Amino acid sequence: MKFSAQQIAALLGGKITGDANRQVWDVGSIESAKEGQLTFLCDAKYLPHLPQTGASVVLMTDSIEFSGSTNATLIRVENARAAMGQLLALVAKAMNPAKQGVEQPSFISEGVIVPEDAYVGAFAYIGKNVQLGKGVQIYPHTYIGDNVRIGDNTILYSGVKVYYNCVVGSDCILHAGVVIGSDGFGFEPDAKGVNQKLPQIGNVIIEDDVEIGANTTVDRAMMGSTIVRRNAKIDNLVQVAHNVEVGESTFLCSQVGIAGSSKIGGHCILAGQVGVAGHLEIADNCIFGAQSGIPSNVRKAGMYQGSPIIDAMNWRRSIVGFKNLPDIMKRLQELEKKGN
């Protein structure tokens, strides 16, 4: 399907520089885009690619200054990345439209009401007393345990498992292999040193507008609830332990691990492989660099790095010193020899 620059600008409220009738039917990066493709430019460091790009149309953040020439038609918008996301959302919806109906074979417990606009894929299992919201999409081989509640327009992709008594809000996306509500890792050695299981009788509450990546696990609470607050975004291969609370609009990147009963504030970013110890609290608006280790409470918003974490700027200076440490030690040894 083809769209003109004029149509795209009208949809996004953008301003056109160049041929408004230029058409696109595909997307690409600014470095490799070809005729007929749409791309975007949201960072001035990519400006050198603009004169050479083969893209027909470029969405460009309005604050970026450009006085050179390009063969592409430019559409100036407030935020090119966000505008591109808006267009891609429409494309994705066209490529993978919502499904309806119940495929067979599947198992739906007696008394469970499947809304008319919902979808239940083949080999799905839906337990007793499950409540399904309008427009829910349950893909094949999904398991939904007893007493689970799922809100409107939530998507559970193939192979998702939601254990009993858990709650998933509206407008959520759970990707393939996500497990919600598996037992928390709770054991206590008895008098003979044998590890005895502590029953995990709580649940998991996923609030609205949460996305959880493939093969991520969110464990049920020992008592009470493990909670993922609204608009949080969790990457693939993340472990959220029992009784953890993930704050509103927080990002957890791939391979983050959060130990039990810790509370992560809102609007935080935990980059890849960050480890969080148990029973601690992290303030709102904190950013932790990749592979950071968080052993204790973080009371103040800021950027942190290292294991254990320190202020990110101090960590960068420390790393420079660490890289030079062999030379420093060598010079110190030579000075000691001269002193003797």
C-alpha positions as a printed NumPy array, in Angstrom:
array([[  0.   ,   0.   ,   0.   ],
       [  1.407,   3.393,  -1.003],
       [  1.226,   6.682,   0.909],
       [  2.241,  10.144,  -0.199],
       [  4.32 ,  12.553,   1.856],
       [  1.263,  14.796,   1.979],
       [ -0.878,  12.043,   3.498],
       [  1.772,  11.226,   6.094],
       [  2.257,  14.883,   7.006],
       [ -1.499,  15.343,   7.416],
       [ -1.653,  12.35 ,   9.757],
       [  1.291,  13.53 ,  11.874],
       [  0.705,  17.274,  11.706],
       [  4.099,  17.744,  10.021],
       [  5.52 ,  20.373,   7.652],
       [  6.782,  19.295,   4.226],
       [  9.968,  20.429,   2.505],
       [ 10.193,  19.019,  -1.017],
       [  7.81 ,  17.055,  -3.212],
       [  4.55 ,  16.49 ,  -1.321],
       [  3.465,  13.85 ,  -3.858],
       [  6.492,  11.611,  -3.233],
       [  5.25 ,   8.121,  -2.357],
       [  6.501,   5.422,   0.022],
       [  5.48 ,   1.804,   0.579],
       [  8.217,   0.519,   2.871],
       [ 10.529,   1.63 ,   5.686],
       [ 14.298,   1.518,   6.207],
       [ 17.204,   3.032,   8.128],
       [ 18.591,   6.374,   7.005],
       [ 21.918,   4.705,   6.124],
       [ 20.473,   1.993,   3.872],
       [ 17.004,   3.197,   2.794],
       [ 16.091,   3.054,  -0.891],
       [ 13.592,   4.687,  -3.233],
       [ 10.057,   4.094,  -1.977],
       [ 11.122,   3.823,   1.661],
       [ 10.363,   6.051,   4.638],
       [ 12.934,   6.693,   7.351],
       [ 13.449,   9.091,  10.267],
       [ 16.143,  11.338,  11.727],
       [ 15.898,  12.254,  15.401],
       [ 19.565,  12.775,  16.302],
       [ 21.926,  15.313,  14.729],
       [ 24.766,  12.784,  14.656],
       [ 22.979,  11.082,  11.734],
       [ 22.83 ,  14.3  ,   9.682],
       [ 25.823,  13.292,   7.492],
       [ 23.644,  10.483,   6.087],
       [ 20.86 ,  12.823,   4.996],
       [ 22.437,  14.159,   1.764],
       [ 23.241,  10.601,   0.602],
       [ 20.137,   8.729,   1.777],
       [ 18.148,   6.897,  -0.842],
       [ 14.914,   7.254,   1.148],
       [ 12.017,   8.95 ,  -0.583],
       [ 10.675,  10.556,   2.602],
       [ 12.434,  11.395,   5.869],
       [ 10.674,  12.265,   9.119],
       [ 12.917,  14.808,  10.83 ],
       [ 12.827,  16.279,  14.325],
       [ 12.065,  19.968,  13.905],
       [ 14.782,  21.194,  16.291],
       [ 17.575,  19.696,  14.125],
       [ 19.081,  22.32 ,  11.833],
       [ 19.893,  21.342,   8.251],
       [ 20.996,  23.765,   5.519],
       [ 22.326,  21.236,   3.023],
       [ 20.577,  19.505,   0.156],
       [ 18.935,  16.097,  -0.095],
       [ 16.894,  14.263,  -2.692],
       [ 14.44 ,  13.109,  -0.024],
       [ 11.234,  14.887,   0.881],
       [ 11.454,  16.061,   4.493],
       [  8.551,  16.054,   6.922],
       [  9.352,  18.164,   9.968],
       [  7.713,  16.947,  13.189],
       [  8.236,  17.657,  16.873],
       [  9.699,  14.197,  17.599],
       [ 10.669,  12.073,  14.605],
       [ 11.152,   8.871,  16.61 ],
       [  7.713,   9.174,  18.21 ],
       [  6.156,  10.01 ,  14.84 ],
       [  7.782,   6.971,  13.259],
       [  6.441,   4.878,  16.106],
       [  2.959,   6.19 ,  15.435],
       [  3.191,   5.135,  11.794],
       [  4.7  ,   1.739,  12.609],
       [  1.845,   1.067,  15.016],
       [ -0.608,   1.498,  12.145],
       [  1.488,  -0.787,   9.93 ],
       [  1.742,  -3.426,  12.644],
       [ -2.005,  -3.336,  13.148],
       [ -2.54 ,  -3.916,   9.437],
       [  0.014,  -6.731,   9.335],
       [ -1.324,  -8.526,  12.422],
       [ -4.983,  -7.567,  12.892],
       [ -6.932,  -8.64 ,  15.946],
       [ -8.555, -12.057,  15.646],
       [-11.971, -13.205,  16.806],
       [-13.548, -16.476,  17.74 ],
       [-12.61 , -19.693,  19.502],
       [-10.437, -22.191,  17.665],
       [-10.665, -25.903,  18.265],
       [ -9.373, -27.922,  19.926],
       [ -9.2  , -25.699,  23.014],
       [-10.491, -26.095,  26.57 ],
       [-12.635, -23.446,  28.239],
       [-14.029, -24.269,  31.671],
       [-17.786, -24.292,  32.113],
       [-19.182, -20.888,  32.958],
       [-16.294, -18.854,  31.531],
       [-17.631, -16.161,  29.206],
       [-15.576, -15.391,  26.103],
       [-16.528, -11.931,  24.759],
       [-17.724, -11.844,  21.152],
       [-14.74 ,  -9.782,  20.01 ],
       [-12.166, -11.946,  21.833],
       [ -9.933, -14.638,  20.409],
       [ -8.943, -17.999,  21.891],
       [ -6.406, -19.965,  19.857],
       [ -6.149, -23.707,  19.396],
       [ -4.874, -25.791,  22.335],
       [ -5.398, -22.948,  24.805],
       [ -6.551, -23.899,  28.325],
       [ -8.768, -21.587,  30.379],
       [ -9.481, -22.617,  33.955],
       [-12.436, -22.162,  36.284],
       [-13.847, -18.73 ,  37.175],
       [-11.579, -16.935,  34.703],
       [-12.725, -13.437,  33.714],
       [-11.824, -12.26 ,  30.217],
       [-12.085,  -8.63 ,  29.131],
       [-13.329,  -7.354,  25.79 ],
       [-11.044,  -7.842,  22.827],
       [ -8.679, -10.197,  24.634],
       [ -6.322, -12.123,  22.33 ],
       [ -5.258, -15.529,  23.668],
       [ -2.901, -17.259,  21.238],
       [ -2.459, -21.043,  20.871],
       [ -0.893, -23.14 ,  23.643],
       [ -1.607, -20.54 ,  26.316],
       [ -2.492, -21.653,  29.859],
       [ -4.739, -19.555,  32.121],
       [ -5.243, -20.964,  35.61 ],
       [ -8.29 , -20.812,  37.855],
       [ -9.634, -17.446,  39.085],
       [ -7.406, -15.384,  36.771],
       [ -8.644, -11.974,  35.626],
       [ -7.512, -10.48 ,  32.321],
       [ -8.464,  -6.934,  31.287],
       [ -9.707,  -5.509,  28.004],
       [ -7.599,  -5.717,  24.829],
       [ -4.751,  -7.62 ,  26.442],
       [ -2.687,  -9.931,  24.214],
       [ -1.246, -13.215,  25.457],
       [  1.004, -14.671,  22.779],
       [  1.645, -18.364,  22.251],
       [  2.931, -20.307,  25.227],
       [  2.133, -17.753,  27.942],
       [  1.345, -19.276,  31.34 ],
       [ -0.704, -17.389,  33.919],
       [ -1.033, -19.298,  37.18 ],
       [ -4.101, -19.354,  39.43 ],
       [ -5.463, -16.218,  41.159],
       [ -3.269, -13.793,  39.2  ],
       [ -4.468, -10.539,  37.626],
       [ -3.419,  -9.062,  34.269],
       [ -4.746,  -5.593,  33.474],
       [ -6.034,  -3.988,  30.293],
       [ -3.987,  -3.173,  27.174],
       [ -1.116,  -5.437,  28.221],
       [  1.116,  -7.51 ,  25.949],
       [  2.684, -10.74 ,  27.202],
       [  5.061, -12.285,  24.701],
       [  5.746, -15.966,  24.06 ],
       [  6.961, -17.969,  27.023],
       [  6.089, -15.443,  29.735],
       [  5.251, -17.077,  33.064],
       [  3.148, -15.127,  35.544],
       [  2.665, -16.514,  39.03 ],
       [  5.112, -19.399,  39.274],
       [  6.228, -20.05 ,  42.853],
       [  8.633, -17.65 ,  44.469],
       [ 12.007, -19.102,  45.482],
       [ 11.23 , -19.683,  49.153],
       [ 12.884, -22.421,  51.241],
       [ 13.925, -22.859,  54.874],
       [ 16.331, -25.513,  56.18 ],
       [ 14.893, -27.703,  58.954],
       [ 16.774, -28.972,  62.011],
       [ 18.477, -31.613,  59.868],
       [ 19.569, -29.092,  57.233],
       [ 17.026, -30.287,  54.689],
       [ 15.56 , -27.442,  52.635],
       [ 11.8  , -27.269,  53.181],
       [  9.537, -25.415,  50.755],
       [  7.722, -22.347,  52.049],
       [  4.315, -22.342,  50.315],
       [  3.805, -19.336,  48.05 ],
       [  0.13 , -18.51 ,  48.478],
       [  0.036, -14.913,  47.189],
       [ -0.45 , -13.818,  43.596],
       [  0.823, -11.472,  40.874],
       [ -0.9  ,  -8.254,  39.823],
       [  0.034,  -6.793,  36.438],
       [ -1.528,  -3.359,  36.071],
       [ -2.697,  -1.729,  32.813],
       [ -0.512,  -0.997,  29.759],
       [  2.354,  -3.295,  30.746],
       [  4.45 ,  -5.135,  28.158],
       [  6.496,  -8.186,  29.137],
       [  9.064,  -9.743,  26.81 ],
       [  9.572, -13.364,  25.842],
       [ 10.62 , -15.908,  28.47 ],
       [ 10.367, -13.468,  31.367],
       [  9.103, -14.723,  34.734],
       [  7.209, -12.862,  37.429],
       [  6.925, -14.977,  40.585],
       [  3.89 , -15.067,  42.843],
       [  4.19 , -13.608,  46.315],
       [  4.689, -15.76 ,  49.363],
       [  1.895, -13.683,  50.916],
       [  0.19 , -10.666,  49.393],
       [  1.091,  -9.701,  45.813],
       [  4.006,  -9.252,  43.463],
       [  3.068,  -6.071,  41.582],
       [  4.083,  -4.608,  38.217],
       [  2.689,  -1.07 ,  38.078],
       [  1.027,   0.494,  35.045],
       [  3.019,   1.301,  31.911],
       [  6.096,  -0.634,  33.058],
       [  8.008,  -2.237,  30.189],
       [  9.936,  -5.457,  30.791],
       [ 12.347,  -6.949,  28.263],
       [ 13.028, -10.592,  27.406],
       [ 14.677, -12.933,  29.926],
       [ 13.993, -10.91 ,  33.069],
       [ 13.425, -12.437,  36.524],
       [ 11.096, -10.652,  38.956],
       [ 11.027, -12.508,  42.275],
       [  8.283, -12.908,  44.872],
       [  6.809,  -9.826,  46.574],
       [  8.727,  -7.44 ,  44.312],
       [  7.088,  -4.178,  43.25 ],
       [  8.065,  -2.658,  39.901],
       [  7.16 ,   1.02 ,  39.695],
       [  5.059,   2.857,  37.153],
       [  6.65 ,   3.437,  33.712],
       [  9.88 ,   1.697,  34.73 ],
       [ 12.06 ,  -0.132,  32.176],
       [ 13.68 ,  -3.476,  32.989],
       [ 16.092,  -4.482,  30.223],
       [ 17.152,  -8.001,  29.283],
       [ 18.586, -10.309,  31.955],
       [ 17.752,  -8.03 ,  34.866],
       [ 17.266, -10.018,  38.054],
       [ 15.367,  -8.646,  41.058],
       [ 15.487, -10.588,  44.317],
       [ 12.503, -10.994,  46.622],
       [ 10.629,  -8.176,  48.361],
       [ 12.526,  -5.318,  46.704],
       [ 10.655,  -2.22 ,  45.556],
       [ 11.719,  -0.447,  42.37 ],
       [ 10.542,   3.137,  41.999],
       [  8.679,   4.686,  39.105],
       [ 10.298,   5.951,  35.878],
       [ 13.515,   4.007,  36.514],
       [ 15.736,   2.289,  33.94 ],
       [ 17.603,  -0.898,  34.796],
       [ 19.891,  -1.703,  31.864],
       [ 20.934,  -5.196,  30.814],
       [ 22.094,  -7.694,  33.467],
       [ 21.494,  -5.381,  36.427],
       [ 21.189,  -7.358,  39.646],
       [ 19.082,  -6.147,  42.572],
       [ 19.484,  -7.675,  46.038],
       [ 16.448,  -8.534,  48.131],
       [ 14.463,  -6.469,  50.619],
       [ 15.614,  -3.039,  49.436],
       [ 14.022,   0.106,  48.01 ],
       [ 15.   ,   2.159,  44.974],
       [ 13.838,   5.749,  44.55 ],
       [ 11.956,   7.079,  41.526],
       [ 13.877,   8.302,  38.46 ],
       [ 17.005,   6.189,  38.905],
       [ 19.099,   4.881,  35.994],
       [ 21.461,   1.933,  36.431],
       [ 24.047,   1.077,  33.781],
       [ 24.51 ,  -2.423,  32.387],
       [ 25.784,  -5.116,  34.778],
       [ 25.37 ,  -2.89 ,  37.821],
       [ 24.987,  -4.595,  41.186],
       [ 22.589,  -2.979,  43.671],
       [ 23.237,  -4.313,  47.208],
       [ 21.417,  -1.715,  49.308],
       [ 18.744,   0.991,  49.29 ],
       [ 19.003,   3.826,  46.765],
       [ 17.34 ,   6.873,  48.263],
       [ 18.227,   9.522,  45.675],
       [ 17.359,   9.834,  41.977],
       [ 20.371,   9.757,  39.687],
       [ 22.602,   7.708,  37.382],
       [ 24.54 ,   4.804,  38.861],
       [ 27.018,   2.23 ,  37.578],
       [ 29.287,  -0.529,  38.848],
       [ 29.093,  -3.425,  41.284],
       [ 28.46 ,  -2.323,  43.932],
       [ 26.944,   0.808,  42.396],
       [ 28.418,   4.27 ,  42.745],
       [ 27.601,   7.568,  41.031],
       [ 27.972,   7.026,  37.281],
       [ 30.468,   9.88 ,  36.795],
       [ 32.641,   8.595,  39.637],
       [ 32.461,   5.099,  38.139],
       [ 33.675,   6.352,  34.757],
       [ 36.623,   8.125,  36.392],
       [ 37.366,   5.017,  38.449],
       [ 37.387,   2.809,  35.348],
       [ 39.963,   5.087,  33.726],
       [ 42.124,   4.694,  36.848],
       [ 41.6  ,   0.934,  36.872],
       [ 42.713,   0.63 ,  33.241],
       [ 45.931,   2.489,  34.129],
       [ 46.516,   0.508,  37.314],
       [ 49.16 ,  -1.894,  35.883],
       [ 51.301,   1.054,  34.731],
       [ 50.798,   2.827,  38.038],
       [ 51.86 ,  -0.289,  39.961],
       [ 54.915,  -0.705,  37.745],
       [ 56.   ,   2.893,  38.347],
       [ 55.395,   2.467,  42.074],
       [ 57.577,  -0.668,  42.17 ],
       [ 60.359,   1.161,  40.315],
       [ 60.173,   4.052,  42.808],
       [ 60.34 ,   1.603,  45.714],
       [ 63.433,  -0.043,  44.211],
       [ 65.104,   3.336,  43.808],
       [ 64.194,   4.213,  47.388],
       [ 65.907,   1.08 ,  48.662]])
